[in-house]
Amino acid sequence: MKASTDTEFTGHCLCGQIRFHGVYDDDHGLKACHCSQCRRWSGHVWAAILPKSLVIEGEPAWYRASDIARRGFCASCGSSLFWQRDGSDIIDVAAGAIDSPTGLELLGHIFVADKGDYYQIADGLPQDPAE
Protein backbone atom coordinates (compact mmCIF):
# COMPACT_ATOMS: atom_id res chain seq x y z
CA MET A 1 0.00 0.00 0.00
CA LYS A 2 1.41 3.39 -0.94
CA ALA A 3 -0.59 5.29 1.67
CA SER A 4 1.12 6.29 4.92
CA THR A 5 -0.42 5.91 8.37
CA ASP A 6 -1.48 9.55 8.13
CA THR A 7 -3.33 9.17 4.82
CA GLU A 8 -7.01 9.88 5.14
CA PHE A 9 -9.61 8.61 2.72
CA THR A 10 -13.22 9.37 1.89
CA GLY A 11 -15.82 7.51 -0.10
CA HIS A 12 -19.50 6.89 -0.68
CA CYS A 13 -22.10 4.69 -2.29
CA LEU A 14 -23.51 5.39 -5.76
CA CYS A 15 -26.41 7.54 -4.53
CA GLY A 16 -24.47 9.25 -1.72
CA GLN A 17 -26.73 8.20 1.17
CA ILE A 18 -23.84 6.28 2.76
CA ARG A 19 -20.60 8.20 3.15
CA PHE A 20 -17.48 7.26 5.05
CA HIS A 21 -14.04 8.51 5.94
CA GLY A 22 -11.07 7.20 7.83
CA VAL A 23 -7.34 6.59 7.91
CA TYR A 24 -5.45 3.84 6.10
CA ASP A 25 -3.79 1.08 8.14
CA ASP A 26 -0.35 0.42 6.65
CA ASP A 27 -0.19 -3.03 8.25
CA HIS A 28 -2.61 -4.37 5.64
CA GLY A 29 -2.31 -4.14 1.88
CA LEU A 30 -4.99 -4.16 -0.77
CA LYS A 31 -5.72 -7.68 -2.01
CA ALA A 32 -8.25 -8.83 -4.55
CA CYS A 33 -10.55 -11.62 -3.35
CA HIS A 34 -11.73 -14.09 -5.99
CA CYS A 35 -13.98 -16.28 -3.78
CA SER A 36 -17.45 -17.10 -5.06
CA GLN A 37 -19.17 -14.96 -2.39
CA CYS A 38 -17.12 -11.86 -3.24
CA ARG A 39 -17.69 -12.40 -6.96
CA ARG A 40 -21.44 -12.66 -6.42
CA TRP A 41 -21.39 -9.67 -4.03
CA SER A 42 -19.52 -7.36 -6.37
CA GLY A 43 -20.15 -8.82 -9.81
CA HIS A 44 -16.48 -9.76 -10.16
CA VAL A 45 -13.49 -9.33 -7.85
CA TRP A 46 -13.80 -7.73 -4.39
CA ALA A 47 -10.86 -5.59 -3.29
CA ALA A 48 -11.00 -4.03 0.16
CA ILE A 49 -8.80 -2.22 2.67
CA LEU A 50 -8.65 -2.67 6.42
CA PRO A 51 -8.77 0.91 7.72
CA LYS A 52 -7.00 2.10 10.85
CA SER A 53 -10.11 4.16 11.56
CA LEU A 54 -13.52 4.41 9.93
CA VAL A 55 -16.52 6.69 10.40
CA ILE A 56 -19.72 5.79 8.55
CA GLU A 57 -22.35 8.45 7.88
CA GLY A 58 -25.76 7.05 7.03
CA GLU A 59 -27.15 3.66 7.90
CA PRO A 60 -25.88 0.76 5.80
CA ALA A 61 -27.96 -2.39 5.55
CA TRP A 62 -26.20 -5.62 6.52
CA TYR A 63 -26.47 -9.10 5.04
CA ARG A 64 -25.13 -12.20 6.76
CA ALA A 65 -23.47 -14.00 3.86
CA SER A 66 -21.72 -16.69 5.91
CA ASP A 67 -21.34 -17.96 9.44
CA ILE A 68 -18.19 -15.85 9.96
CA ALA A 69 -19.01 -12.40 8.56
CA ARG A 70 -21.55 -9.87 7.36
CA ARG A 71 -21.58 -7.55 4.33
CA GLY A 72 -22.76 -3.94 4.34
CA PHE A 73 -24.46 -2.15 1.48
CA CYS A 74 -26.64 0.85 0.68
CA ALA A 75 -30.31 -0.13 0.89
CA SER A 76 -31.19 2.66 -1.55
CA CYS A 77 -28.81 2.11 -4.49
CA GLY A 78 -27.44 -1.35 -3.63
CA SER A 79 -23.74 -0.41 -3.63
CA SER A 80 -21.52 -3.04 -1.98
CA LEU A 81 -19.48 -1.17 0.63
CA PHE A 82 -18.30 -3.12 3.67
CA TRP A 83 -17.29 -6.53 5.02
CA GLN A 84 -16.97 -7.32 8.73
CA ARG A 85 -15.77 -10.52 10.40
CA ASP A 86 -17.82 -11.58 13.43
CA GLY A 87 -16.35 -10.35 16.71
CA SER A 88 -14.11 -7.75 15.02
CA ASP A 89 -14.34 -3.99 15.40
CA ILE A 90 -12.63 -3.59 12.02
CA ILE A 91 -14.79 -3.09 8.93
CA ASP A 92 -13.18 -3.65 5.53
CA VAL A 93 -14.05 -0.99 2.96
CA ALA A 94 -14.62 -1.65 -0.74
CA ALA A 95 -11.71 -0.13 -2.63
CA GLY A 96 -14.01 0.78 -5.51
CA ALA A 97 -16.11 3.01 -3.25
CA ILE A 98 -13.12 5.12 -2.13
CA ASP A 99 -12.76 8.55 -3.71
CA SER A 100 -9.81 9.05 -6.10
CA PRO A 101 -6.96 9.43 -5.79
CA THR A 102 -6.89 6.46 -3.42
CA GLY A 103 -3.14 6.09 -2.96
CA LEU A 104 -3.72 2.32 -2.94
CA GLU A 105 -1.73 -0.37 -4.69
CA LEU A 106 -2.87 -3.94 -5.31
CA LEU A 107 -0.46 -6.31 -3.57
CA GLY A 108 -1.90 -9.69 -4.51
CA HIS A 109 -4.84 -12.04 -4.89
CA ILE A 110 -6.60 -14.37 -2.43
CA PHE A 111 -8.91 -17.35 -2.88
CA VAL A 112 -7.73 -17.79 -6.46
CA ALA A 113 -8.63 -21.51 -6.36
CA ASP A 114 -12.26 -20.33 -6.35
CA LYS A 115 -11.93 -17.66 -9.07
CA GLY A 116 -14.28 -17.47 -12.02
CA ASP A 117 -13.45 -19.49 -15.11
CA TYR A 118 -13.95 -16.50 -17.42
CA TYR A 119 -10.68 -14.65 -16.73
CA GLN A 120 -6.97 -15.12 -16.07
CA ILE A 121 -4.87 -13.37 -13.43
CA ALA A 122 -1.81 -12.21 -15.33
CA ASP A 123 -0.50 -9.21 -13.39
CA GLY A 124 2.43 -11.10 -11.82
CA LEU A 125 1.30 -10.39 -8.25
CA PRO A 126 1.28 -13.13 -5.58
CA GLN A 127 -1.69 -15.51 -5.76
CA ASP A 128 -2.87 -17.40 -2.67
CA PRO A 129 -5.17 -20.34 -3.46
CA ALA A 130 -7.02 -20.05 -0.12
CA GLU A 131 -6.02 -16.90 1.74
N, C-alpha and C positions, 0 to 999 in steps of 0.2 A: 504494500500500500504506500503510495507516495505521500499521503497526508501525514502531518505531524500531530502530536497529541493535542496541539492547540487549534487544530483545524475544525472549524464549525461547519455544519451543513444544514441545509433546509430542504424541504420537499413537500409534496402534496399529491393527492389523488387527482384523477382526471377532472372532476367537477370542482375541486377546491374545498369541499366540505370538511375534509380531513387534511390538516397540515401538521407538520412536525419539524423539529429542529433539535440539534444535539451537537456532540463532539465525537470525532472519530477515535476509536481505540486502536492504537498502533500494534497491539499484541495480536490482532486478528486481521488477516488479509481477506481480500475479496475472492471467493471461489464460486464457480458455477456448479450448481447441483443439477444432475441429470436424472434423478430418481423419477419414477412414474408419478408420484404425488405432485412433485414440483412442476413437472411438465404439464399435468392436467390443470394445476393451479394457475400457471402463468401462460399456458399455450405453447411453451417451449422450455427453455432453460431458466431456472430461478437463480439469480445472483443476489446475495445479500451481504450486508455488513453487520458486524456486532458493534454497536456504538458504545462509547464510554459513558455517554449520557444521552437521554432522549426525553423530549417533552412532546406529547401528542395533544393537538388542539382539535376538538371535535370528538365524536364518539364512534370509533370503529366498531363494526360488527365482528364477531369471532365465530369461527367454525372449527370444531374439533375433528381434525382429519385423521388422527391416529390416537393410539393410547399413550403417546409420549409428548404430544404437542398440540398447539392450536394455531390457526392462521387468521390474521386480521385483514379486513377489507372494508371498503366504503360501501355502505348499504344503498347509497344513492346511485353511484355510477359503476360500482362493481370492481373498482381497481384493487388489485392484490397488493398489499402494503407491508404486512408484518408476519413474522413467525416467532412463536415463543414456546420454548421447552417447558414442560410442567415443572414447577418448583423453582424456576429461575426468575430473577428480577430483570434479566436482560431480554430485550426484544430485538430480534434481527429486523433490519429495514431493507426493503426491496431496493436494490441499486438503481433500477429503472425509474423509481419515483423520486430520486434525489435530484435537486436542481443542478444544472450545469453552471460552471465547471465543477465536476465532482472531486477531482484530485485523486480518484481511485485508479487502481491498476489490477487487472485480473491476474491472480497468482497461480491458479490451477483449477482442476475439475474434480468433483467428487461424485460418487455413485455412478461411474461411467459404465459399469456392468449392466445397469438398468436403463441406459440411454435409448432414445428412439432409434429405430432402424433406418430413418430417412435422412441422416446426416452423419458426417465424419467429424472428428475433432482433430484438426490438423495445425494447431497453433504452436505446437512444440512445448506447451506448458505441462507440468506434472499432472498425471491422471491417476486417481485412486479408484479402484474398482468398487470399494464399499464406502469408506469415508476416510 
